Amino acid sequence: MTPYDSVLAIAKVFLGPAAESFLLKQCQVALKTEPAKITKAHIKDLAMSVEIAACRFIDRAKAESMAKQILALA
């Protein structure tokens, strides 16, 4: 499983079917890369970006939980 696949699996729990498009946007905007190119070195920055952006769609506690689970992949 690639790092992106692992992040996507976590995001789907919190964001459902919107997870893939949400992560695509975070990878492109925050990391300036495509999802397929995500490595473990990107995980910390991606987790921080996801937490901030997800607060617009889900409550803060859930966004923090998602970010912590993503960060644990690093």
C-alpha positions in Angstrom: 0.0 0.0 0.0 1.4 3.4 -1.0 1.5 6.3 1.5 -1.3 8.0 -0.4 -3.5 4.9 -0.3 -3.0 4.8 3.5 -3.9 8.5 3.9 -6.9 8.0 1.6 -8.2 5.1 3.7 -8.1 7.3 6.8 -9.7 10.2 5.0 -12.6 8.1 3.7 -13.6 7.3 7.3 -14.0 11.0 8.0 -15.0 12.4 4.6 -16.7 9.5 2.8 -16.7 9.7 -1.0 -15.4 13.3 -0.9 -12.0 12.1 0.5 -10.4 11.5 -2.9 -11.1 14.9 -4.4 -10.3 16.6 -1.0 -6.9 14.9 -0.9 -6.2 15.6 -4.5 -6.7 19.3 -3.8 -4.5 19.2 -0.6 -1.7 17.5 -2.5 -1.8 19.9 -5.4 -2.2 23.1 -3.4 -0.3 22.4 -0.1 2.4 20.1 -1.3 2.6 21.1 -4.9 2.7 17.4 -6.0 0.4 14.7 -7.3 -1.1 12.1 -5.0 0.9 9.3 -6.6 4.1 11.0 -5.7 3.4 11.3 -2.0 6.1 9.8 0.2 6.4 9.4 4.0 8.4 12.7 3.9 5.2 14.5 2.9 3.0 13.1 5.7 3.7 15.7 8.3 2.9 18.6 6.0 -0.1 16.8 4.5 -1.5 16.1 8.0 -1.3 19.8 9.0 -2.9 20.9 5.7 -5.7 18.3 6.0 -6.5 19.4 9.6 -6.8 23.0 8.6 -8.8 22.4 5.5 -11.1 19.7 6.9 -12.4 22.1 9.6 -14.4 23.7 6.9 -16.4 20.5 6.3 -16.3 18.6 9.6 -16.0 19.6 13.2 -12.6 20.5 14.7 -12.3 17.4 16.9 -12.9 15.1 13.9 -10.4 17.1 11.8 -7.8 16.8 14.6 -8.4 13.1 14.9 -8.0 12.6 11.1 -4.8 14.6 11.2 -3.4 12.6 14.1 -4.1 9.3 12.3 -2.4 10.5 9.2 0.6 11.8 11.1 1.0 8.4 12.7 1.8 7.1 9.2 5.1 9.0 9.2 
